[in-house]
Amino acid sequence: MIQVQIGMNITYRQLRLFLEVFETRSITAAASRQHITQSAASKVIAELEAQLGFDLFDRTTRRVEPNDAAREFHAFAVDVVATMQAATRSVEELIAMKRGKVSIAASPLMVYGLLSGPIAAYRSRFPGVRFELHELSTDETVESVRSGTVDFGFAAMDAELPGVSTEVVYRDSMHVVLNPGHALAQRGSVALADLSDCDHISLRRFYSVRRTLDQLVAGKGVSLPSGIEVGTLTSALGLVRRGAGVLIAPGYVATIAHEWGMQTVAIKDLPEDVHQVSLIQRKLARPTLAARQFLQELVPRLVEQGGVKTSAL
C-alpha cells in the first residue's frame, strides 16, 4: 500500500486502520481486514493517538468505542482516504494504459515520416491512449508548446527561445527531390552548384529548415532561385511530382517522396547531419503520464535512427 505522509506525519496506513476500527468497533476485526496482527494494529492506533495528542477510542474488555474526538476526526479521515484511493486508481489505470492522452505538435511530414510508425505501434498495444496531433510550422509548434496547448513538439530549431527547452533527438541529411523525368534524377549525387539552374520549390520562412538551408546556401555562394513558395512539404511534394520544380528536403521526406513515385538524389556538399530535429518541451512543465511513457519509447528510437547522443529523458 502507498505510504502517503500528510500533516503531523500521519500516514495513509494509520487512517485506513482508524476507519476500520471506527466501523467494526474492534481492533481485532480491523486487524483481520488489514491482514496484520492485533498487536500491530493496536500499536498503529496508539501511534496515531500520540501524534494527534488525544485519544480516539474508549476501550472496554469487549468493544472499542469511538469518542467525540474520533467522530470529529472521522470525516477528515474519510475525505483523505477517499481522495487517495481515487488517485491510486487513476494512476493504476494510466500505468496499465487503459486511458490517457498524448498531444504532439510537429510538421505534417514529420508526423508522417517520423511519428506515424511509433504512434501506430503504441496504439496497437494501448488502444485506450488517445493521440492529438497538431500539424504545424516550426514557429507554430514552439508557440503551442509554450502555451501548453500540447504536451511536447518536434521541430528543426535554429535558435534558443524563451519559455521552452530543446534538445536534439534526431539528425538527418538533405536530399533533392525530383520528378523521375528530371535530367538530374539518375545522378548518384549532386552539388548545390548543380542545382543553381533548376526551378526550386521552397517552404516559407516560418519553417526553420528553410532558414537553415538559406544560411548554408549563402555560405557557399550559391543561388537557388525559388519560383514557388509553399506552406507545407505536402504541397511541395505534389508540385515536384507534377514537374513544377525540385525540392531540397530532409531524408525522412525523401523516403516519403520515393513512396509517392518521385526520385531523390543526395547532396554531397552538405553535412550528413545538417537537419537536426529537437524535442521541444515547456520549461517546468510535467507532461501527463501517458505522454511521458510514449516519449520514453519514442526518443530512443529517434536517437538510434539519427545517431544522436541525448539526455532528453
C-alpha positions as CSV (number, residue, x, y, z in Angstrom):
1,M,0.0,0.0,0.0
2,I,1.2,3.5,-0.8
3,Q,2.5,5.4,2.3
4,V,1.4,9.0,2.0
5,Q,2.6,11.5,4.6
6,I,0.0,14.1,5.5
7,G,0.1,16.7,8.3
8,M,1.7,15.8,11.6
9,N,3.3,12.7,9.9
10,I,0.0,10.9,9.9
11,T,0.2,8.1,7.4
12,Y,-2.4,6.6,5.0
13,R,-2.0,3.3,6.8
14,Q,-2.9,4.8,10.1
15,L,-6.0,6.5,8.6
16,R,-7.2,3.2,6.9
17,L,-6.8,1.3,10.2
18,F,-8.6,4.1,12.1
19,L,-11.6,3.8,9.8
20,E,-11.7,0.1,10.1
21,V,-11.7,0.3,13.9
22,F,-14.3,3.1,13.8
23,E,-16.5,0.9,11.7
24,T,-16.0,-2.5,13.4
25,R,-15.6,-1.2,17.0
26,S,-12.9,-3.9,17.3
27,I,-9.2,-3.7,16.9
28,T,-9.1,-7.5,16.3
29,A,-11.6,-7.3,13.4
30,A,-9.9,-4.2,12.0
31,A,-6.5,-6.0,12.1
32,S,-8.0,-9.0,10.3
33,R,-9.4,-6.8,7.5
34,Q,-6.0,-5.2,7.1
35,H,-4.1,-8.5,7.3
36,I,-2.0,-7.6,10.2
37,T,-1.8,-8.9,13.8
38,Q,-3.9,-7.5,16.6
39,S,-0.8,-6.3,18.4
40,A,0.4,-4.4,15.3
41,A,-3.0,-2.8,14.9
42,S,-3.0,-1.7,18.5
43,K,0.4,-0.1,18.0
44,V,-0.7,1.7,14.9
45,I,-3.7,3.2,16.6
46,A,-1.6,4.2,19.7
47,E,0.9,5.9,17.4
48,L,-1.9,7.8,15.7
49,E,-3.4,9.0,19.0
50,A,0.1,10.0,20.2
51,Q,0.6,12.1,17.1
52,L,-2.8,13.7,17.4
53,G,-2.4,14.4,21.1
54,F,-5.7,12.9,22.2
55,D,-7.4,9.5,22.5
56,L,-9.8,8.4,19.8
57,F,-11.4,5.4,21.4
58,D,-12.8,4.4,24.8
59,R,-11.6,0.9,25.3
60,T,-13.5,-1.9,27.2
61,T,-12.8,-5.6,27.5
62,R,-15.3,-6.3,24.7
63,R,-15.5,-3.2,22.5
64,V,-13.6,-0.2,21.3
65,E,-16.0,2.8,21.2
66,P,-15.2,6.0,19.2
67,N,-15.3,9.1,21.4
68,D,-16.3,12.6,20.3
69,A,-12.8,13.3,19.0
70,A,-12.9,10.2,16.8
71,R,-16.3,11.2,15.4
72,E,-14.9,14.7,14.6
73,F,-11.7,13.2,13.1
74,H,-13.7,10.6,11.1
75,A,-15.0,13.0,8.4
76,F,-11.5,14.2,7.7
77,A,-10.1,10.7,7.5
78,V,-12.8,9.6,5.1
79,D,-12.0,12.5,2.8
80,V,-8.3,11.8,2.8
81,V,-8.6,8.1,2.3
82,A,-11.2,8.5,-0.5
83,T,-9.0,11.0,-2.3
84,M,-6.0,8.8,-2.1
85,Q,-7.9,5.7,-3.3
86,A,-9.3,7.7,-6.3
87,A,-5.8,8.9,-7.1
88,T,-4.3,5.4,-6.8
89,R,-7.0,4.0,-9.1
90,S,-6.3,6.8,-11.6
91,V,-2.6,6.2,-11.6
92,E,-3.0,2.4,-11.8
93,E,-5.3,2.9,-14.9
94,L,-2.7,5.1,-16.5
95,I,0.1,2.8,-15.8
96,A,-1.9,0.0,-17.3
97,M,-2.5,2.4,-20.2
98,K,-6.3,1.9,-20.0
99,R,-6.7,5.6,-20.8
100,G,-4.7,8.8,-21.3
101,K,-3.9,11.4,-23.9
102,V,-0.8,12.4,-25.7
103,S,-0.8,15.8,-27.5
104,I,2.0,16.4,-30.0
105,A,2.9,19.3,-32.4
106,A,5.1,18.8,-35.5
107,S,5.1,19.5,-39.2
108,P,2.8,17.3,-41.3
109,L,5.5,15.3,-42.9
110,M,7.4,14.9,-39.7
111,V,4.3,13.3,-38.3
112,Y,4.1,11.1,-41.4
113,G,7.8,10.2,-41.7
114,L,9.0,10.1,-38.1
115,L,6.0,9.7,-35.8
116,S,3.3,7.7,-37.6
117,G,5.0,4.4,-37.1
118,P,5.7,4.7,-33.4
119,I,2.2,6.1,-32.8
120,A,0.6,3.2,-34.6
121,A,2.7,0.6,-32.8
122,Y,1.9,2.3,-29.4
123,R,-1.8,2.5,-30.1
124,S,-1.9,-1.2,-31.1
125,R,-0.7,-2.1,-27.6
126,F,-2.5,0.7,-25.7
127,P,-5.7,1.4,-27.6
128,G,-7.1,3.4,-24.6
129,V,-4.5,6.1,-25.1
130,R,-5.7,8.9,-27.4
131,F,-3.4,11.0,-29.5
132,E,-4.0,14.6,-30.6
133,L,-1.7,15.6,-33.5
134,H,-1.2,19.2,-34.4
135,E,0.4,19.6,-37.8
136,L,2.1,23.0,-37.6
137,S,5.0,25.0,-38.8
138,T,8.2,25.4,-36.7
139,D,7.1,28.7,-35.2
140,E,3.6,27.4,-34.5
141,T,4.9,24.3,-32.9
142,V,7.1,26.3,-30.5
143,E,4.2,28.5,-29.6
144,S,1.8,25.6,-29.0
145,V,4.3,24.1,-26.6
146,R,5.0,27.4,-24.8
147,S,1.2,28.0,-24.3
148,G,0.6,24.4,-23.0
149,T,-1.7,23.5,-25.9
150,V,0.4,20.3,-26.5
151,D,2.5,18.1,-24.3
152,F,5.6,18.5,-26.5
153,G,6.6,19.2,-30.0
154,F,9.3,18.3,-32.6
155,A,10.9,20.8,-34.9
156,A,14.2,21.7,-36.5
157,M,15.3,24.6,-34.3
158,D,17.7,27.4,-35.4
159,A,17.7,29.4,-32.2
160,E,17.1,29.2,-28.4
161,L,13.7,30.5,-27.5
162,P,12.3,31.7,-24.1
163,G,9.9,29.5,-22.2
164,V,10.8,26.2,-23.8
165,S,13.7,23.7,-23.5
166,T,15.0,22.0,-26.6
167,E,17.3,19.0,-27.2
168,V,18.3,17.4,-30.5
169,V,16.9,13.9,-30.8
170,Y,17.3,13.2,-34.5
171,R,19.8,14.2,-37.2
172,D,19.3,13.7,-40.9
173,S,20.9,14.6,-44.3
174,M,19.3,16.7,-47.0
175,H,18.3,15.4,-50.5
176,V,17.0,16.9,-53.6
177,V,13.6,15.5,-54.6
178,L,12.8,15.4,-58.3
179,N,10.3,14.2,-60.8
180,P,11.5,10.9,-62.3
181,G,11.8,12.6,-65.7
182,H,14.2,15.3,-64.5
183,A,17.6,15.5,-66.1
184,L,19.3,15.0,-62.7
185,A,17.1,12.1,-61.5
186,Q,19.6,9.4,-62.4
187,R,22.6,11.1,-60.8
188,G,24.2,9.3,-57.8
189,S,24.7,12.7,-56.0
190,V,24.8,16.4,-56.9
191,A,26.5,19.5,-55.6
192,L,24.5,22.6,-54.7
193,A,26.0,24.4,-57.7
194,D,24.4,21.7,-59.9
195,L,21.0,22.9,-58.7
196,S,21.5,26.6,-59.4
197,D,19.8,26.3,-62.8
198,C,16.8,24.4,-61.5
199,D,13.4,25.8,-60.6
200,H,13.1,25.4,-56.9
201,I,10.0,24.8,-54.7
202,S,10.7,26.1,-51.2
203,L,9.0,26.3,-47.9
204,R,8.1,29.7,-46.4
205,R,10.5,31.0,-43.8
206,F,8.3,30.1,-40.8
207,Y,9.9,26.7,-41.2
208,S,13.3,26.6,-39.6
209,V,14.5,24.1,-42.2
210,R,14.1,26.8,-44.8
211,R,16.0,29.4,-42.7
212,T,18.8,26.9,-42.1
213,L,19.1,26.0,-45.8
214,D,19.2,29.7,-46.8
215,Q,22.2,30.2,-44.5
216,L,24.0,27.1,-45.8
217,V,23.5,28.1,-49.4
218,A,24.5,31.7,-48.8
219,G,27.7,30.5,-47.1
220,K,28.6,28.5,-50.2
221,G,28.0,31.4,-52.6
222,V,25.3,29.5,-54.5
223,S,21.9,30.9,-55.6
224,L,18.9,28.6,-55.7
225,P,16.1,30.6,-57.3
226,S,12.6,29.7,-56.0
227,G,9.7,30.0,-58.3
228,I,7.1,28.7,-55.8
229,E,6.9,29.1,-52.1
230,V,4.5,26.8,-50.1
231,G,3.3,26.4,-46.6
232,T,3.7,22.6,-46.3
233,L,6.0,19.9,-47.5
234,T,2.9,18.0,-48.7
235,S,2.1,20.8,-51.2
236,A,5.8,20.9,-52.2
237,L,5.9,17.2,-53.0
238,G,2.7,17.4,-55.0
239,L,4.3,20.1,-57.2
240,V,7.5,18.2,-57.6
241,R,5.6,15.1,-58.7
242,R,4.0,17.2,-61.4
243,G,7.3,18.5,-62.7
244,A,6.9,22.1,-61.4
245,G,10.4,22.1,-59.8
246,V,12.8,20.5,-57.4
247,L,12.7,20.4,-53.6
248,I,15.6,20.2,-51.1
249,A,14.2,18.3,-48.1
250,P,15.3,16.1,-45.1
251,G,15.9,12.4,-45.5
252,Y,12.6,11.3,-44.0
253,V,10.8,13.4,-46.6
254,A,13.0,11.8,-49.3
255,T,11.7,8.4,-48.1
256,I,8.1,9.6,-48.4
257,A,8.9,11.0,-51.9
258,H,10.0,7.5,-53.0
259,E,6.8,6.1,-51.7
260,W,4.9,8.7,-53.8
261,G,6.7,7.9,-57.0
262,M,9.5,10.5,-57.0
263,Q,13.3,10.3,-57.3
264,T,15.8,11.6,-54.7
265,V,19.5,12.4,-55.0
266,A,22.0,13.0,-52.2
267,I,23.6,16.5,-51.9
268,K,27.3,15.8,-51.5
269,D,28.5,19.2,-50.2
270,L,26.1,19.5,-47.2
271,P,26.9,17.8,-43.9
272,E,25.2,14.5,-43.3
273,D,23.7,15.7,-40.1
274,V,22.6,19.1,-41.4
275,H,19.0,18.6,-40.5
276,Q,18.5,18.4,-36.7
277,V,15.2,17.7,-35.1
278,S,14.7,18.8,-31.5
279,L,12.3,17.6,-28.8
280,I,10.6,20.8,-27.5
281,Q,9.1,21.0,-24.0
282,R,7.7,23.8,-21.9
283,K,10.1,24.7,-19.1
284,L,9.0,23.5,-15.6
285,A,6.0,21.6,-17.1
286,R,5.4,17.9,-16.4
287,P,3.7,16.0,-19.2
288,T,1.0,13.5,-18.5
289,L,2.0,10.0,-17.5
290,A,0.8,8.7,-20.9
291,A,2.9,11.4,-22.7
292,R,6.0,10.6,-20.6
293,Q,5.7,6.8,-21.3
294,F,5.3,7.5,-25.0
295,L,8.4,9.7,-25.0
296,Q,10.4,7.0,-23.2
297,E,9.8,4.7,-26.2
298,L,9.9,7.3,-29.0
299,V,13.1,9.2,-28.2
300,P,15.4,6.2,-28.1
301,R,14.0,5.1,-31.4
302,L,14.7,8.5,-33.0
303,V,18.1,8.7,-31.4
304,E,19.0,5.3,-32.8
305,Q,17.8,6.3,-36.3
306,G,19.7,9.6,-36.2
307,G,22.8,8.6,-34.2
308,V,22.3,11.3,-31.6
309,K,23.7,11.4,-28.0
310,T,21.0,12.9,-25.9
311,S,19.8,13.4,-22.3
312,A,16.2,14.2,-23.3
313,L,14.9,11.6,-20.9
